[in-house]
Amino acid sequence: MKNGTALKAISEELNQYASEHSTLDYYQQTMPSAYDLRLDEAVKQFMAAGPADRETFQSSLTPAALSHFGIYGHRAATRAMRENNQDYVQKGLVGAVIANYVVPDKRRVETGLAIFYHPAAKLGVNPLDLFTLAAGYATDDLAAQLVAFGNRADVSLKKYGWKEIDAPDGILYKFNWQ
């Protein structure tokens, strides 16, 4: 129950923040931002919670707060590469699980998953192990997609529309809309 109480307070805080700051505002913050660190803690609490508390947490988040977890995931994958820290890949993928609590029919989840597969492999993490671990925090449908994606051998950034860019601050992942 301790984690459930903590998650309730975190969801209220994140919903408030998301009501005042757009996804673009968050995306444009320098890494790591204070908000990144807050979301790191939220993911840590989420992972320590039981299934019922995790479900309550996810269902309590507004669409804007869920979107922030999607951005957090990509930022965490970037931080993993910049800091050579495998933990951020795991936290980022769990953040993506939170963001995709409800997957809209037209969303191609696989596109976003490539951003975790790539740095995991580069940092020496077995992608199947990573995606299987994250599946333990996902809904049944998403869990199946995660395990299947982690088991693939044909994943590349380019195949899913991403580029790895050497930016002045370090590696950056950009989606190629063209």
N, C-alpha and C positions, 0 to 999 in steps of 0.2 A: 504494500500500500504506500510505502514511503516514496517509491518511484512514481506511482500514480499521482500522488499529491504534487510532486516536483514537476511532472509532465503537465499537469493542469495549469500550474503557474507559468510554465514555459510557454504553453500554447496561448495563454492570454497575452503574455508579453509579445510573442511573435505576431499574433494577429493584430495587436495594436501597432507594432512597428510596420507591418506590411500595409496597414491602412494609411500610414503617413509617408511611406517610401515606396516608390514604384520598383518593379523588377529591374528596369533600366537603371534607376538610381543605384541599386545594389550592385548590379553588374559592373558599373563604372567605378566602383570603389577600388582603391589601391589594395593589393593583396599583401599580407592578410589584414583584413579590416577587423575592427572590434566586433562587427556583426558576424564575420566568419567565425571568430572565436566563440561567440555566443551560440552559433549553430553547431559548432564542434561539440559544445557541451550538451546541446539538445539531442544530438545524435547519440552521444555517449549515454545519456539518460534513457533514451529510447531503446538502445540495445540492452541495457541492464533491466528493463521493465519486462513484465510478463505479457503474454499475448493479449489479454483483455485490456490492460493499461495501454498497450501500443495501439490497439484498435480504437480505444476511446480518444487517445491523443490525435491520431490521424483524422478521425471523423470530426474533431473539434477545430481543426485548422481551416481557415478561410481559403478560398481559391488563390488569393494573393499570397498568403503564407506558404501554401503548397508550391506555388511558382518559385518562391524564394529558395525552397529546398532544391528545386531543379537547378537553379543557378548555383547554389552552394555546391552541389555535386560536381559540376564542371569546374568550379573554382578549386575545389579540393583536389581533383585530379591534376590540375595545373600545379597546385602547391606541392603535390606528391613529387612531381618531376623536378620542380625548382629546388626543393629541399631534400631530394633523394630519400623520401620518407614513405614507406609502404602503407603506413597507417592511414594516411590521407586518402589513398585509393579506396580503402575499405569504408571509411567514413563517408566519402563522396558517393559511393555506390549505395550505401544505406540511405543517404540523403535522397538519392534518386528513387529509391523504393518508397520513401515517405511521399515524395512529390507525385508519384504515380499510384497513390492509394486507389484512386479511381482513374482508370485509363480511358480517355475518350475514344470512341470507335475509330476515328481517323488518325490517331496518333501512332506513329511508327516508333515504338519504344526502342527497337534495335538501333536506330540512328543515334540515340543518346547513349546507348550502352557501349558503343565503340570507344567512346572517350574514356572508359574505365579499363577496357580490355587492353588497349594499347599501352598505357603507362604501367599496368600490372605486369605485362610481359617484359617491358623494358626494365622494370625494377626487380625482376626475378621472382615475381609472384605467379603461381600457377593460376591462370584465369579461371579454370573450372573450380578450383578451391575457393577463389574469391567470390564467384557468382553463386556457388552453392551455399556459402556462408550467408550472403545477402538474401538468398531465397528463404532462409529461415525467418526473415522479418517481413516477408511479402505476403500478399493475398495468394491464394492457390493458383489463380491464373497467371499472375505475374511471376510467381515462383517457378512455374514450369518454363516460362519464357527465359528467365535468368539462367537456369541450369542448361537449357538447350543452347543458349547463346555462349555461355562459358565453355561449352563442349565443342564449339566450332573451331576449325583450324584455318578458316579462310577470312578471318576478320582483319581488316586494315582500315586506317583512318580514311584513306582515299575512297575506298569502296562505299563508305557511309557518308561521304560528303564533307569530311573534316580535313583540315590542314594543321600541321604543327609548325609554328612560326617561332623563329628566334627573335624575340623582342628585346628591347633594352633592359627590361626587368627580368628577363628569363623566358623560358618556353611559354608559349601561349597557344591555345587551341581555338581555331576559328572554323565556323561552319561555312562552307562555300555554297552560297545560294545560287550560283550560276549553273 
